[in-house]
Amino acid sequence: MNPEELLALLGWIPQEDWRRREVAELVRALALSDDPVELRRWFRQPQASLGRRTPLEALRLAKRPDDALLEELRRLAVEAHR
């Protein structure tokens, strides 16, 4: 599953290129691209380190590519892959 397909499945297509790139990087870091159910579950599961927001909510709230929410998302994606 590619990032655009995932976003369509999640019901959100961001207009900004940097947000699309961020989703692609998260999908690669998660290494779950062959399992759409697990990808969708990860993006919709609330995380304590995100203030109980889901990764999808954090992506929507991020204001720019260097936002602290995105840095935390990257860290969570790497941890999830371990």
TORPA-507118 format. One line per 3 residues: number of its first residue (from 1); their letters; for each residue x, y, z of N, C-alpha, C. Coordinates in nm, 2 decimals. Layout:
NUM> A> X,Y,Z,X,Y,Z,X,Y,Z; ...
! end
This chain:
1> MNP> 0.08,-0.12,0.00,0.00,0.00,0.00,0.09,0.12,0.00; 0.06,0.22,-0.09,0.14,0.34,-0.09,0.07,0.44,0.00; 0.15,0.55,0.03,0.09,0.65,0.12,-0.04,0.72,0.07
4> EEL> -0.05,0.74,-0.05,-0.18,0.80,-0.11,-0.30,0.71,-0.08; -0.28,0.58,-0.10,-0.38,0.48,-0.08,-0.42,0.48,0.07; -0.32,0.48,0.15,-0.34,0.48,0.30,-0.42,0.61,0.34
7> LAL> -0.38,0.72,0.29,-0.45,0.84,0.33,-0.60,0.84,0.28; -0.62,0.78,0.16,-0.76,0.77,0.11,-0.84,0.67,0.21; -0.77,0.57,0.25,-0.83,0.47,0.34,-0.87,0.54,0.48
10> LGW> -0.78,0.63,0.52,-0.80,0.70,0.65,-0.90,0.82,0.63; -0.93,0.85,0.51,-1.03,0.96,0.48,-0.97,1.10,0.49; -0.84,1.11,0.46,-0.78,1.25,0.47,-0.67,1.26,0.36
13> IPQ> -0.69,1.35,0.27,-0.59,1.38,0.17,-0.53,1.52,0.19; -0.41,1.53,0.25,-0.36,1.66,0.27,-0.32,1.73,0.14; -0.33,1.86,0.14,-0.30,1.94,0.03,-0.15,1.98,0.02
16> EDW> -0.09,1.98,0.13,0.05,2.02,0.14,0.15,1.91,0.10; 0.24,1.93,0.02,0.34,1.83,-0.02,0.42,1.78,0.10; 0.46,1.87,0.19,0.54,1.82,0.31,0.46,1.72,0.39
19> RRR> 0.33,1.74,0.40,0.25,1.64,0.48,0.25,1.50,0.41; 0.23,1.51,0.28,0.24,1.38,0.20,0.37,1.31,0.22; 0.48,1.39,0.21,0.61,1.33,0.23,0.63,1.27,0.37
22> EVA> 0.57,1.34,0.46,0.58,1.29,0.60,0.51,1.16,0.62; 0.40,1.15,0.56,0.32,1.02,0.56,0.40,0.91,0.50; 0.46,0.94,0.38,0.55,0.84,0.31,0.66,0.80,0.40
25> ELV> 0.73,0.89,0.47,0.84,0.86,0.56,0.79,0.77,0.67; 0.68,0.80,0.73,0.62,0.72,0.84,0.59,0.58,0.80; 0.53,0.57,0.68,0.50,0.43,0.63,0.63,0.35,0.61
28> RAL> 0.73,0.42,0.55,0.86,0.34,0.54,0.92,0.30,0.67; 0.91,0.40,0.77,0.97,0.37,0.90,0.89,0.25,0.97; 0.77,0.25,0.95,0.68,0.14,1.01,0.71,0.01,0.95
31> ALS> 0.75,0.00,0.82,0.77,-0.12,0.75,0.65,-0.21,0.76; 0.53,-0.15,0.75,0.41,-0.23,0.75,0.33,-0.21,0.62; 0.40,-0.16,0.52,0.33,-0.12,0.39,0.26,-0.24,0.33
34> DDP> 0.29,-0.36,0.36,0.22,-0.47,0.30,0.09,-0.51,0.38; 0.07,-0.44,0.49,-0.05,-0.48,0.58,-0.13,-0.35,0.61; -0.23,-0.32,0.52,-0.31,-0.20,0.53,-0.39,-0.20,0.67
37> VEL> -0.42,-0.31,0.72,-0.50,-0.31,0.85,-0.41,-0.26,0.96; -0.28,-0.31,0.97,-0.19,-0.26,1.07,-0.15,-0.12,1.05; -0.13,-0.07,0.93,-0.10,0.07,0.90,-0.22,0.16,0.95
40> RRW> -0.34,0.12,0.92,-0.45,0.20,0.96,-0.47,0.20,1.11; -0.44,0.08,1.17,-0.45,0.07,1.32,-0.35,0.16,1.38; -0.23,0.17,1.33,-0.12,0.25,1.39,-0.16,0.40,1.38
43> FRQ> -0.21,0.44,1.27,-0.25,0.58,1.25,-0.37,0.62,1.33; -0.45,0.53,1.37,-0.57,0.56,1.45,-0.56,0.53,1.60; -0.45,0.48,1.64,-0.44,0.44,1.78,-0.38,0.56,1.86
46> PQA> -0.46,0.60,1.97,-0.41,0.72,2.05,-0.27,0.68,2.12; -0.19,0.78,2.13,-0.06,0.76,2.19,-0.04,0.86,2.30; 0.00,0.81,2.41,0.02,0.90,2.53,0.12,1.01,2.50
49> SLG> 0.23,0.98,2.43,0.33,1.08,2.41,0.28,1.19,2.31; 0.17,1.17,2.25,0.10,1.27,2.16,-0.01,1.34,2.23; -0.02,1.33,2.36,-0.13,1.39,2.44,-0.26,1.31,2.42
52> RRT> -0.25,1.18,2.40,-0.36,1.09,2.37,-0.42,1.11,2.24; -0.35,1.19,2.15,-0.40,1.20,2.01,-0.36,1.08,1.93; -0.42,1.06,1.82,-0.38,0.96,1.73,-0.27,1.02,1.64
55> PLE> -0.19,0.93,1.57,-0.09,0.99,1.48,-0.16,1.07,1.37; -0.27,1.02,1.32,-0.34,1.10,1.22,-0.38,1.24,1.27; -0.43,1.25,1.39,-0.46,1.38,1.45,-0.34,1.47,1.46
58> ALR> -0.23,1.41,1.50,-0.10,1.48,1.51,-0.06,1.53,1.38; -0.07,1.45,1.27,-0.04,1.50,1.14,-0.13,1.62,1.10; -0.25,1.61,1.13,-0.34,1.72,1.09,-0.31,1.85,1.17
61> LAK> -0.27,1.83,1.30,-0.24,1.95,1.38,-0.10,2.01,1.35; -0.01,1.94,1.30,0.13,1.99,1.27,0.12,2.11,1.18; 0.19,2.22,1.22,0.19,2.34,1.15,0.29,2.35,1.04
64> RPD> 0.40,2.28,1.05,0.51,2.29,0.96,0.60,2.17,0.97; 0.69,2.14,0.87,0.77,2.02,0.87,0.85,2.00,0.99; 0.89,2.10,1.07,0.98,2.08,1.18,0.90,2.08,1.31
67> DAL> 0.77,2.07,1.31,0.69,2.06,1.43,0.73,1.95,1.52; 0.72,1.98,1.65,0.76,1.87,1.75,0.67,1.75,1.74; 0.54,1.77,1.70,0.45,1.65,1.69,0.50,1.56,1.58
70> LEE> 0.56,1.61,1.48,0.61,1.52,1.37,0.74,1.45,1.42; 0.82,1.52,1.49,0.94,1.45,1.55,0.90,1.33,1.64; 0.79,1.35,1.72,0.75,1.25,1.80,0.68,1.13,1.72
73> LRR> 0.61,1.17,1.61,0.56,1.06,1.52,0.67,0.98,1.47; 0.78,1.04,1.42,0.89,0.97,1.37,0.95,0.87,1.47; 0.96,0.92,1.59,1.02,0.84,1.70,0.93,0.72,1.72
76> LAV> 0.80,0.74,1.73,0.70,0.63,1.75,0.71,0.53,1.64; 0.72,0.58,1.52,0.72,0.49,1.40,0.85,0.40,1.41; 0.96,0.45,1.45,1.08,0.37,1.46,1.07,0.27,1.57
79> EAH> 1.01,0.31,1.68,0.99,0.22,1.79,0.89,0.11,1.76; 0.79,0.14,1.68,0.69,0.04,1.64,0.75,-0.07,1.56; 0.85,-0.03,1.48,0.92,-0.12,1.39,1.01,-0.22,1.46
82> R> 1.05,-0.19,1.58,1.15,-0.28,1.66,1.08,-0.40,1.71
! end
